[in-house]
Amino acid sequence: MTNRARPLVLAAPSGTGKTTIAHRLVDGSPDFVFSVSATTRRPRPGEADGTDYEFVTREVFEGLVAEGEMAEWAEVHGELYGTPRRNLEGAAEAGRHVVLDIDVQGAAQIRESFPEAVRIFVLPPSGREMVRRIGLRASEQAPEVARRLRSALRELARAGEFHHVVVNDDLEATVSGVQELVHEASQAQRPGDLDERVRTLKKEIRDILSDEFA
């Protein structure tokens, strides 16, 4: 792959805004193309097959894995999610950055398969803001929110594995910053207080789980 065609991996816990960032990148520049992941979960209201996700049965998904057609895949919250290899190959041929909106497990697989990929971990400005963003999804019920928060505790511990870590406290600034990181092929950039930020977020999440979801 050429430098221009490097994949972009965006990973983060639920409620950080990474999917919104991915869509802004694709909508705002012809250099980026969205990777439509395959999943076995049911569509949420307003989601379209082939646009938001490729919604497939577990049998079909497992067949793609067995045939080596998935660049990465993982089971998240009881459902299978993955990136068809054809998405990356097609973007490379077109000289475009394919944007992968995936979890930390998938990011680790991409690191092995496509080491040239730019891997960015997105942090929320606070634990409370993360919960607020999750709560905006009308389909999320309290047990599901709690499960996502517990997953976030594990995912935050792996932020240091990524080339870059950004804090999404201002969407437009975050999108611009991500564009620069991809186009300039910058060296690893992480907040100087990354460890402290992660510790603070994890404490906030634990407090919220204890106070509201015990």
C-alpha positions as CSV (number, residue, x, y, z in Angstrom):
1,M,0.0,0.0,0.0
2,T,1.1,3.5,-0.7
3,N,1.3,6.1,2.1
4,R,-1.8,7.7,0.6
5,A,-3.7,4.5,0.9
6,R,-2.9,3.6,4.5
7,P,-6.0,2.3,6.5
8,L,-7.1,4.4,9.4
9,V,-8.2,2.6,12.6
10,L,-10.4,4.4,15.0
11,A,-11.0,2.5,18.3
12,A,-12.6,3.6,21.6
13,P,-15.1,2.7,24.2
14,S,-18.8,3.3,23.6
15,G,-19.9,6.9,24.0
16,T,-16.7,8.6,22.8
17,G,-18.0,9.7,19.4
18,K,-15.7,7.6,17.2
19,T,-18.4,6.7,14.7
20,T,-19.4,10.3,14.3
21,I,-15.7,11.2,13.7
22,A,-15.5,8.4,11.1
23,H,-18.5,9.8,9.2
24,R,-17.3,13.3,9.4
25,L,-14.0,12.3,7.8
26,V,-15.7,10.5,5.0
27,D,-18.3,13.2,4.4
28,G,-15.7,15.9,4.5
29,S,-12.9,14.6,2.2
30,P,-12.7,12.3,-0.9
31,D,-9.5,10.9,0.5
32,F,-11.4,8.9,3.1
33,V,-13.8,6.0,2.5
34,F,-15.9,4.4,5.2
35,S,-15.4,0.7,5.8
36,V,-18.8,-1.0,6.3
37,S,-18.3,-3.6,8.9
38,A,-20.2,-6.9,9.0
39,T,-22.2,-7.8,12.1
40,T,-24.6,-10.3,13.4
41,R,-26.5,-7.9,15.6
42,R,-29.9,-6.5,14.7
43,P,-30.2,-3.1,13.0
44,R,-30.9,-0.1,15.2
45,P,-33.7,2.2,14.2
46,G,-32.7,4.2,11.1
47,E,-29.7,1.9,10.2
48,A,-29.6,0.6,6.6
49,D,-28.0,-2.7,5.5
50,G,-24.9,-2.0,3.4
51,T,-24.6,1.6,4.6
52,D,-24.2,1.4,8.3
53,Y,-23.3,-2.3,8.6
54,E,-23.6,-5.5,6.5
55,F,-26.2,-7.3,8.7
56,V,-25.6,-11.0,8.3
57,T,-26.5,-14.2,10.2
58,R,-24.0,-15.8,12.5
59,E,-23.7,-18.7,10.1
60,V,-22.7,-16.4,7.2
61,F,-20.3,-14.5,9.4
62,E,-18.5,-17.6,10.7
63,G,-18.3,-18.8,7.1
64,L,-16.4,-15.6,6.1
65,V,-14.0,-16.1,9.0
66,A,-13.3,-19.7,8.0
67,E,-12.6,-18.6,4.4
68,G,-10.1,-16.0,5.5
69,E,-12.3,-13.1,4.2
70,M,-12.2,-11.1,7.4
71,A,-9.3,-8.7,8.0
72,E,-10.3,-8.6,11.6
73,W,-13.2,-9.7,13.7
74,A,-14.3,-10.0,17.3
75,E,-17.3,-10.9,19.5
76,V,-18.5,-7.8,21.3
77,H,-21.5,-7.8,23.7
78,G,-22.5,-11.2,22.5
79,E,-22.5,-10.3,18.8
80,L,-19.9,-10.7,16.0
81,Y,-18.3,-7.7,14.3
82,G,-15.7,-7.7,11.5
83,T,-14.1,-6.0,8.6
84,P,-14.3,-7.7,5.2
85,R,-10.8,-7.9,3.7
86,R,-12.2,-6.6,0.4
87,N,-12.9,-3.2,2.0
88,L,-9.2,-2.6,2.6
89,E,-8.1,-4.0,-0.8
90,G,-10.6,-1.9,-2.7
91,A,-9.6,1.3,-0.9
92,A,-5.9,0.6,-1.5
93,E,-6.5,0.1,-5.2
94,A,-8.4,3.5,-5.3
95,G,-5.6,5.2,-3.4
96,R,-7.9,6.2,-0.5
97,H,-7.7,5.8,3.3
98,V,-10.3,3.3,4.4
99,V,-11.7,4.2,7.8
100,L,-12.2,1.3,10.2
101,D,-14.5,2.1,13.2
102,I,-13.7,-1.0,15.3
103,D,-12.9,-2.1,18.9
104,V,-9.5,-2.7,20.5
105,Q,-9.6,-6.4,19.7
106,G,-10.0,-5.7,16.0
107,A,-7.4,-3.0,16.1
108,A,-4.9,-5.5,17.4
109,Q,-5.6,-7.8,14.5
110,I,-5.2,-5.0,12.0
111,R,-1.9,-4.1,13.6
112,E,-0.7,-7.6,12.8
113,S,-2.2,-7.8,9.3
114,F,-1.6,-4.2,8.1
115,P,1.2,-2.7,10.2
116,E,1.2,0.4,8.0
117,A,-2.3,1.3,9.3
118,V,-2.7,4.5,11.4
119,R,-4.2,3.5,14.7
120,I,-5.9,6.2,16.8
121,F,-7.6,5.7,20.2
122,V,-10.4,8.2,21.1
123,L,-11.0,9.2,24.7
124,P,-14.1,10.9,26.0
125,P,-13.7,14.2,27.9
126,S,-15.1,12.5,31.0
127,G,-16.9,9.4,32.3
128,R,-20.1,11.4,32.8
129,E,-20.1,12.7,29.2
130,M,-19.5,9.2,27.9
131,V,-22.6,7.9,29.8
132,R,-24.6,10.9,28.5
133,R,-23.6,10.0,24.9
134,I,-24.5,6.3,25.4
135,G,-27.8,7.4,26.9
136,L,-28.7,9.3,23.8
137,R,-29.2,6.0,22.0
138,A,-32.9,5.3,22.6
139,S,-32.3,1.6,22.0
140,E,-29.9,1.3,24.9
141,Q,-31.4,0.0,28.2
142,A,-29.8,0.3,31.6
143,P,-28.3,-3.3,31.6
144,E,-26.7,-2.6,28.2
145,V,-25.3,0.7,29.3
146,A,-23.8,-1.0,32.4
147,R,-22.3,-3.7,30.2
148,R,-20.7,-1.1,27.9
149,L,-19.3,0.8,30.8
150,R,-17.6,-2.4,32.2
151,S,-16.2,-3.0,28.7
152,A,-14.9,0.5,28.7
153,L,-12.8,-0.2,31.8
154,R,-11.0,-3.0,29.9
155,E,-10.6,-1.0,26.7
156,L,-9.2,2.1,28.3
157,A,-6.3,0.1,29.7
158,R,-5.1,-0.5,26.1
159,A,-5.0,3.1,25.0
160,G,-1.2,3.1,25.1
161,E,-1.1,0.4,22.4
162,F,-2.1,3.0,19.7
163,H,0.0,5.3,17.6
164,H,-2.1,8.3,18.6
165,V,-4.6,9.1,21.4
166,V,-7.0,12.0,21.0
167,V,-9.6,13.4,23.4
168,N,-12.9,14.1,21.7
169,D,-14.0,17.2,23.6
170,D,-14.6,19.3,20.5
171,L,-15.8,17.3,17.5
172,E,-14.7,19.6,14.7
173,A,-11.2,20.1,16.3
174,T,-10.9,16.3,16.7
175,V,-11.8,15.6,13.1
176,S,-9.3,18.1,11.9
177,G,-6.6,16.7,14.2
178,V,-7.2,13.2,12.9
179,Q,-7.0,14.3,9.3
180,E,-3.6,15.9,10.0
181,L,-2.3,12.8,11.7
182,V,-3.2,10.7,8.7
183,H,-2.0,13.0,6.0
184,E,1.2,14.0,7.7
185,A,2.2,10.5,8.8
186,S,3.1,12.0,12.2
187,Q,5.1,10.2,14.8
188,A,3.2,8.8,17.8
189,Q,1.3,11.5,19.6
190,R,-0.4,10.9,23.0
191,P,-1.4,13.3,25.8
192,G,1.4,13.9,28.2
193,D,-0.9,13.0,31.0
194,L,-2.4,10.0,29.3
195,D,-1.9,7.6,32.3
196,E,-3.6,10.1,34.6
197,R,-6.5,10.7,32.2
198,V,-7.1,7.0,31.9
199,R,-7.0,6.5,35.7
200,T,-9.4,9.4,36.2
201,L,-11.8,8.0,33.5
202,K,-11.8,4.5,35.0
203,K,-12.5,5.9,38.5
204,E,-15.4,8.0,37.2
205,I,-16.8,4.9,35.4
206,R,-16.5,2.7,38.5
207,D,-18.2,5.4,40.6
208,I,-21.1,5.6,38.1
209,L,-21.4,1.8,38.0
210,S,-21.5,1.7,41.7
211,D,-24.0,4.6,42.2
212,E,-26.3,4.0,39.3
213,F,-26.0,0.4,38.0
214,A,-25.3,-1.6,41.2
